Amino acid sequence: MKNGNIIKTDRLMIVPMELKYLQSTHEYAADLENTKYMLNLPNETLDETKSFILYAEEEWKKEEPMFFEYAIIMDGMHVGAISLYLDKDNTAWAELGWTVNKKYWKKGICTEAARALIKNAIESYGINRFIAHCDSENLASSAVMEKIGMVKIDEYGGRFNKQSTDERRECLYELII
């Protein structure tokens, strides 16, 4: 982002996603338990994961990227990812998303990473509205959204997660600064 590509917190380094994280990304991106509530995961092959990372790397190289995919590093280990998708005007609002390897669940990683990414987006782009979506049964993700100050503003049907043919309900959360 404009203020640099590395975001640091007390415990985490949040760095641009790159191909060196292929194996560790695929570990959580292909895991059925880890991706149970995800729209676009699990990945079925290593090549699918590689394609996404290469796409993210190319986006980072653009003059005005539309999304930023970060690797979350804790104690020198790649433990997950967090992303920021900008609106088409690059100014009004942004969407957050995250996933963490199940080995690192319940350690506050997503909450810490999301707070840091929000702060960076405010400073870099002056963004004052953030949204995030999750499956209505994804209580862990809902809890993160609430911990970072987001409020649930809608819930509706029509969600189809990749590993399920069942129609699900989706929750939309918002944070206005």
Backbone torsions as a table, in degrees:
resi	resn	phi	psi	omega
1	MET	NA	177.7	-174.0
2	LYS	-59.3	-35.1	-178.8
3	ASN	-90.4	22.7	179.5
4	GLY	110.5	158.7	-175.2
5	ASN	-94.9	-8.2	-178.8
6	ILE	-114.4	130.0	178.0
7	ILE	-115.6	130.7	-179.0
8	LYS	-117.1	142.5	171.8
9	THR	-124.9	-174.1	178.9
10	ASP	-59.7	-38.1	-176.5
11	ARG	-112.1	-17.8	-167.5
12	LEU	-120.6	152.5	164.1
13	MET	-117.9	128.3	-178.9
14	ILE	-113.4	109.9	-169.3
15	VAL	-124.4	156.1	177.8
16	PRO	-55.2	135.5	177.2
17	MET	-65.4	136.1	176.9
18	GLU	-147.4	168.9	-172.1
19	LEU	-61.1	-22.8	178.7
20	LYS	-63.5	-15.1	178.0
21	TYR	-98.0	17.3	-176.0
22	LEU	-57.4	-53.8	-175.7
23	GLN	-64.6	-44.5	-178.8
24	SER	-69.8	-32.3	175.2
25	THR	-67.9	-45.4	-177.9
26	HIS	-63.5	-31.2	179.2
27	GLU	-56.4	-45.1	179.4
28	TYR	-90.2	-29.5	-176.8
29	ALA	-74.5	-17.7	179.5
30	ALA	-105.4	-3.5	-176.0
31	ASP	-83.4	123.9	-176.4
32	LEU	-63.3	-41.1	179.1
33	GLU	-67.3	-40.7	-177.7
34	ASN	-66.4	-28.6	-172.8
35	THR	-113.8	14.7	-174.7
36	LYS	-48.4	-38.8	-174.2
37	TYR	-104.7	15.9	-173.1
38	MET	-94.4	141.8	177.8
39	LEU	-69.6	-44.5	-171.5
40	ASN	-109.8	7.7	178.8
41	LEU	-126.4	156.4	16.4
42	PRO	-85.8	156.2	170.0
43	ASN	-79.2	139.8	-178.1
44	GLU	-88.9	-26.1	-177.4
45	THR	-134.0	159.4	175.0
46	LEU	-62.4	-35.5	178.3
47	ASP	-62.7	-35.5	177.7
48	GLU	-63.6	-43.6	177.4
49	THR	-65.0	-43.2	179.5
50	LYS	-60.4	-43.5	179.8
51	SER	-59.5	-42.4	178.8
52	PHE	-64.1	-44.8	-178.8
53	ILE	-63.8	-41.4	177.7
54	LEU	-62.4	-39.8	176.7
55	TYR	-61.7	-44.4	179.0
56	ALA	-63.7	-41.2	178.0
57	GLU	-61.4	-42.0	179.2
58	GLU	-64.5	-37.7	179.2
59	GLU	-62.9	-41.1	179.3
60	TRP	-59.0	-29.3	-175.9
61	LYS	-79.9	-14.6	-177.1
62	LYS	-68.4	152.7	176.7
63	GLU	-59.3	-43.5	178.1
64	GLU	-131.6	83.6	179.9
65	PRO	-60.6	150.5	176.7
66	MET	-99.9	-16.8	173.6
67	PHE	-149.1	156.2	-178.5
68	PHE	-127.5	118.1	177.4
69	GLU	-106.2	119.9	-178.5
70	TYR	-111.8	148.0	167.5
71	ALA	-92.6	139.6	176.8
72	ILE	-100.0	122.4	-178.0
73	ILE	-113.8	129.0	176.6
74	MET	-132.6	127.9	-178.4
75	ASP	52.1	38.6	178.0
76	GLY	78.0	1.2	-178.4
77	MET	-108.9	139.3	173.9
78	HIS	-78.4	115.1	-173.2
79	VAL	-111.8	-11.6	-178.6
80	GLY	174.7	-164.4	-178.6
81	ALA	-144.2	154.2	174.4
82	ILE	-140.9	144.3	-176.0
83	SER	-133.5	157.3	176.1
84	LEU	-133.4	117.7	177.9
85	TYR	-106.2	120.3	-178.9
86	LEU	-83.8	153.5	173.0
87	ASP	-70.3	167.6	-173.6
88	LYS	-64.2	-20.0	177.5
89	ASP	-91.2	-4.7	177.5
90	ASN	65.9	15.1	-175.0
91	THR	-135.6	-39.7	-166.9
92	ALA	-75.7	-46.3	-175.3
93	TRP	-153.8	168.0	178.7
94	ALA	-145.4	152.9	177.2
95	GLU	-107.9	135.3	178.4
96	LEU	-101.6	149.9	172.4
97	GLY	-152.0	154.1	-179.4
98	TRP	-156.9	160.3	170.5
99	THR	-156.0	143.1	179.6
100	VAL	-131.5	139.5	176.4
101	ASN	-53.5	134.5	-175.6
102	LYS	-57.9	-21.1	176.7
103	LYS	-63.7	-19.2	-174.7
104	TYR	-116.7	14.2	177.7
105	TRP	-63.9	155.9	174.1
106	LYS	63.9	34.2	176.8
107	LYS	-120.6	6.5	178.5
108	GLY	76.2	14.3	-175.6
109	ILE	-65.7	-48.6	-178.9
110	CYS	-62.9	-41.1	179.5
111	THR	-61.8	-47.3	-179.5
112	GLU	-64.4	-44.4	-179.8
113	ALA	-65.6	-42.2	-179.0
114	ALA	-64.5	-43.2	178.2
115	ARG	-59.9	-42.8	-179.3
116	ALA	-67.1	-40.4	-179.8
117	LEU	-68.2	-39.4	176.3
118	ILE	-61.0	-48.3	179.2
119	LYS	-57.6	-45.1	-179.8
120	ASN	-64.2	-40.6	-179.9
121	ALA	-66.7	-36.3	176.6
122	ILE	-64.2	-48.1	-178.1
123	GLU	-67.9	-38.4	-175.5
124	SER	-80.2	-38.8	-172.5
125	TYR	-123.9	-6.6	-176.9
126	GLY	69.2	23.0	179.7
127	ILE	-66.7	135.4	-179.5
128	ASN	-124.8	5.4	177.4
129	ARG	-137.8	128.5	179.2
130	PHE	-125.6	142.1	174.8
131	ILE	-126.9	162.1	174.2
132	ALA	-155.6	148.9	178.9
133	HIS	-118.8	154.0	170.3
134	CYS	-158.1	159.4	172.4
135	ASP	-61.4	141.1	-177.4
136	SER	-62.3	-21.1	178.6
137	GLU	-93.0	-2.1	179.9
138	ASN	-84.3	79.6	-174.6
139	LEU	-66.0	-32.8	179.7
140	ALA	-65.4	-44.9	179.8
141	SER	-67.4	-40.5	175.8
142	SER	-58.9	-40.8	179.9
143	ALA	-64.2	-39.9	177.3
144	VAL	-61.3	-46.6	-178.6
145	MET	-58.3	-42.0	179.6
146	GLU	-69.2	-38.7	179.4
147	LYS	-63.9	-30.3	180.0
148	ILE	-90.3	7.3	174.0
149	GLY	96.2	6.6	179.0
150	MET	-77.5	153.8	178.7
151	VAL	-122.2	136.9	176.6
152	LYS	-72.2	122.3	-177.8
153	ILE	-110.5	-11.5	179.8
154	ASP	-162.8	155.0	171.3
155	GLU	-145.0	133.0	-175.1
156	TYR	-153.4	165.5	178.3
157	GLY	-86.9	-174.1	176.4
158	GLY	94.2	9.3	179.1
159	ARG	-91.7	132.6	176.2
160	PHE	-127.0	106.3	178.2
161	ASN	-74.4	149.3	-172.9
162	LYS	-57.7	-39.4	-175.4
163	GLN	-91.6	14.7	-180.0
164	SER	-140.3	147.2	174.9
165	THR	-97.4	-4.4	-179.7
166	ASP	-77.9	140.0	173.2
167	GLU	-72.4	134.7	-176.9
168	ARG	-115.3	173.4	173.3
169	ARG	-104.8	145.1	-178.6
170	GLU	-118.0	139.8	175.8
171	CYS	-106.4	138.1	176.0
172	LEU	-113.9	125.1	179.0
173	TYR	-113.1	154.0	-178.6
174	GLU	-142.3	147.5	172.7
175	LEU	-133.5	122.9	175.5
176	ILE	-113.4	126.0	-177.3
177	ILE	-92.5	NA	NA
